[in-house]
Amino acid sequence: MYCLFPQPPLKHITIIGCGVVGAAIAYELSLCPEMRVTGLDRSAPGQGATAAALGVAMAVISHKVKGRNWQLRQRSLHRYQTLFSELEALTGRKIQRNTQGILSLCFEAKELPRWRSLQQIRHGQGYPLELWEPEQVRDRCPHLNTDGVAAGIFSPQDFQVNPTELTQALVAGAAANGVEFHFDQPVVGFETEGSNGEDAVCTAVHTATQTIAADAIVLSAGLGTMPLTQSLAQPTAVGPVLGQALRLHLNSPLGKPNFQPVVNGYDIHLVPLGGGDYWVGATVEFPPETSLEEALAMQPEAERLDEVMAGAIAYCPALAAGTVTDRWFGLRPRPQGQAAPVIQSLAGYSNIWLATGHYRNGVLLAPATALAVRDRLL
């Protein structure tokens, strides 16, 4: 004789926004059998800030050494150790990535004590971080100009991943695990119960074509956060930052074929893609008073991208012979008045969570953000 116990109802989670962060949340929640997950996005997945990213994950080489900022980086590094192979096995998709480390060029000798201190801290945490003399930089990366270089800081643990391919694999993996996605479905409203105080609850999300009931809602909408939270009477300010890049092709790969790390100099990234192709990109700050509407109406000034290219050529002269095959730009979400990223409940609501405003670190922090949201929902 069997004793049957009623199973608790599935918790229905609705995620709004499907960039790399929203897709990572959907995937991690898809691994929780007690949850039923729906993902919404006003466009196709990964079309917002994710499309403006180069996917350079600077964790160990970051000067964040304690507190929430380091804990998120460390947790993401740990999750990425299994995530790529897990997604590729589940979906059959290949995710382009560069795991040959990140080399950051230091041009100021006065910064070396700070780098040596970081090296000691990272070694104590179990992460290698190497400080190279200019001669070592030239030996390992002969394509780089070391004039004015005080040192090269090499982090073998850090990496780069194609943000679009990662997002698509996360969506495919989540869908394979039962997540229901609705793309090209902008949210037009919410149903709420209770006053806008600590006990207010959002019970459903409205799109133009359907209403989706929800036990909990995760807002991971990047620059769409502000209008969504305004409609909930709890505006959360997230401002635009410009990300821009170009793709170059050279007739032969730079440097040594068997050692092609990501290089950072003057805060400009050089990302090897294989086959003589490279991304060159950087972040450009708008003036603080720039609104989202103003930023969306702007066209990136050609001089700005020319400046990025000139900065990259300064430390890698061979790029001057490359052919530009693509240029693109996009806006990244940066919180106003608080630290990035925003991972917390929405004030006044007991079942709405914010996972947004990752600024320059959406790809790096996506797994840790997803795990943090999962933990809180559980």
N, C-alpha and C positions, 0 to 999 in steps of 0.2 A: 504494500500500500504506500502510495506516495503522498507526502504532505506538501501541498502547493501553497506558496505564499504569493500574494499579489506583488507585481513588480512596480516600483515607483515610476510615475510618469516621466518621460524624457523632458529635460529642461531645454526649451527652445531659445537658442541664442541667435540674434540677428546682428550681423556685422555690416556696417555701412562704410564703404571704401575698400577697394581691392587693388591698392598698390602693393609693394613688396611687404609692408607691415600687415595690412589687412589680410593678404593671402597667407602669410605665415601664421596669423592668428587662426584663420579658418582651418589650416592644416593641423595645427597642434590640437585644436578643439575636436577635429575629426577623429582623433585617436582616443577620445573620451567616450566610452559607450553610453554614459548617462546623458549625453547631450545630442540634440538635433540642431543643426546649424544651417543658417541661410546667409548667403553673402549677396550684397547689393552694391552696384556701382553705376554712376551716371554715364559711364563710357565703358570701353573695353578694359580688361585688367592691365594695370601697369602703365596707364597712359598719362598720369600726372607727374608728380615729382620723380617717380621711379624712372620715367623715360628721360629725365635730365641728369641721371646719375651715371657715374663710371663704375660703381661697385667696388671702390677701393676701401678695404676694411682695415683701418689703422687702429688696432687695439693695443698691442704690446708697445708699439712705438709712440702711442699717445702719452702725454704727460699726466693723464688722469691715473692716480695711483691708489685712491681709496674712496670710500663712500659709494653712493649709488652709481655714479658715473663709471667707476672701475668695475663694480659688481655686475653691471649690465654688460659691459664689454667682455668680462671673463666668462659670464654665463653663455653669451653668444658664441665665443670661441669654442667652448666645450660642446655646445650643441652642433655647431658646424662640423665637428669631427665625424659625426655620424649622419648628418642631414643630407649631404650631397649624395652619398651612395644609397641612402634610404630612398630618396626621391627617384633617383635614376632606376633603381630596381623596381619600384612600384609603377612608374609611368613609362619606362622605356625611353625617356627623353635624356639626351646628353646635355649637361649644363656646362657651358664654357667657363673655365676658371683658370687662374694663374696662381699656383701654390709655390712659386719660387721666391717668395718673400717680398719685402718692400725696403728699398734703399732711399733714405732721406738725406739730402745734401745740406750740410751745415756750412754757412758762409761767414759766420761770426765766431771768432775764437772765444769771445766772452761767454758764449753759450755752452762751451764744452763742459765746465763744471756741472751744469744742470743735466747734461746728457750722461755724464759719468755717474751722477747720483741716481738717475733713472735706471741706468744699467745695473747698479747694485741692488736697487729695489726689485727689479724684474728677476734678477738671478735668485733673490730670496724667495720670490713667488714661484720659481720653477720655470721661468721663461728666458731663453737665451736672447741677448741683445748685444750686438757687436759694434764696436767703434773702430772704424777703419781710418788709417792715415791716408792722405791724398794719394800716396803711391799705391796703396792697396786698392783704392777706388779705380785707379787707372789700370791696374793689373786685372781686376775682376770685370771691369766694364770699360774697355778701351774706347768706346764710342762717346764717353762723357768728357767734357772739358772741365778739368779740375783747377783751372786758374781761379784763385780766390776761394777755393774750397778749404775749409779748416778741418773737416772730417766728414766721413760718411757713416751714417748710423743705419745698420742693417738689422732688420727684424725678420728672421726666417719663419716665424710663426704666423705673421700677417699675410694677407692674400688679397686677391681681386676676383670678383665673379661677375658675369654678365647679368645685370639686374633684370632685364626683360626675360631671359631664359629661366632665371631662378623663379621669378614671379609666375611664369606660365607653368613651371613644374610644380610649384606649390598649389596652384589652382587645380591642376590635373590630379595631383595626389589627393587633395581634399575631396574633389568630386568622386574619385575612385572609392573614397571612404564614406561617401554618402552625403557630402555637403551639396546643397542645392544653390546654384548661383543664378542671379538675374542681372545681366549686364544691359547697358543703355537704359537704365531704370533710375532716373533721379528721384530722390526722396522729396515729396512735396508737403509732408506733414506728419504729425504724431498724434496718437491718442493717449491721453494721460488721465490718471485718477488721483484725487487728493490735491491739496493745496501745494503751491510751489515751495515746499519746505522740505525737511529731512525725510518725510514719509511719502513724498510724491512718487508715483510709479508710472512708467510708460508701458502701456499694454499692447501697442501696435504701431506699425510703421506704414505710412501711405506712400505709394508711388502713383504715377499717373494712371496705372492700369490695374493695380491690386492693393489689397491690404494684407499685411503679414503680421500675425500675432506674435508676441515675443514675451518671454519671461525675463530676458536681460538683453540689453543693446550695447554694442561696442561701436563707438564712433572713431573710425580710423580713416578720416576723410581728408587729411592734409589741409590744404588751403580751403577746403569746403567746410572745415570745422566751424568757422565763425558764423556763417549763415544758419547752419543747423542748430547750433547752440543758442543763437538769437531767437529762433522759433520756439525754443524751450525756455525762453526768458532767463537764460544763464549764459550770456555771451562769453566765449573764450577766444581771446584775440590771438590769431596766428597770422604773421606777416610774411610777405614774399621775399625771397632771396634768389637772385639769378644764378642758374648753373648753365654753363655753356661749354661746348666742346667741338672738336673737329676730328675727322678720321683721315689719316695719311697713309699713303702707300709708297714704300721704297722698293727698289729693284732687288735688294737683298736685306736680310735682317741686320739690325744693328748689333755691334758687339760680338760676344761669343754665342754661337747657336745653342749651346747647352746651358747657358745661364742668362735668362731673360727676366729679371725681376721688374716689378713696378718701380719707377723712379719718381721721387718728388723733389723738386727744387723751386725755390721762390713761391711755394704753395701752388705749384702747377704740376699736375700729374702727367706722366708719360706711361701709357699702358700698352705693353706688347700683346698683340692679338694673334700672332702667328702669320706665316706667309708674307712677311714684310709689311703687315698692316699694324697701325698704332693709333690709339686714341690720345689726344692731348686735350686736357680740360682743366677748368678752374671754377671757383665760385667768386662772384662779384656782388658786393653788397649794394643795395639800393640806399638812398638817403633814408634816415629813420622815419620820416613823415610820409613816405610813399605808401599809398593805399593799394589794395589788391586790384581795384579797378584801373588805377593808373598803371600798375605793373603789367596787367594783362593787355593794355592798349599800347604798350611800348614795343617797339621792334629793337632787338639788340643792336647796338651800334657796332658797325664793322670794325671801328678802331679798337674796341675792347677785345674782340677776338684776335685782332692783329697783335695786340699787346700780349695776349696769352701765348700766341705762337712765337713772338719774339723772345719772351721769357724762356720758353722751352728750348729754342735754338741756342740761347746763351749758354745753357749747360749741355746741350746735345747738338752741336753744329750740323751734323749730318742730316738733321730733319729739314734743313733748308732745301735739300734736293728732292724732298718728297712731293707727291702729288696729292692735293686735297680732294678726297672722294666724297666727303659728306660734312655738313655742318649742322648743328642743332643746338637748341637751347630750351630751357624750361624753368619753372619756378619751384623753389623748394620751401617747405613750410617751417618758419621759425617762430616759436612762442614769443609773445610780447609780455614782458613783466614777470617772467618766470623762466626757470632753466629748461633746456631741451633734454629729453623729450617729455611730453606730458603723459603720464601713465597714472591715472587716478579716477575716482568716481566724479561724476558731474555734480557739482553742488546743488542741493535741493532735491536730488533724485536718488532713490535707493537701488535702482537697477540699471543705471546708465553709466558706462565706463568710457573714459577717454584714452585713446592710445594714438597719439598724434604729435605733430610738431617735432619731428626728428631732425630737422635742419639738414646737416651734411652727413648724418650717420644712419639713415634709414636702413640701408642694406646691412651695415654692421650690426645694428641693434634689433633688427626684425625678430630673430629667434628669441632673444631675451625678453623682448616686449611680449611676444606671443606666450611665452611661458609664464610671465608675470600675470598676464590677463587670465590665463588658464587657472593659475593658482588661486586668484581672487574669486573667480566664478565658482570654483570647486569649494 
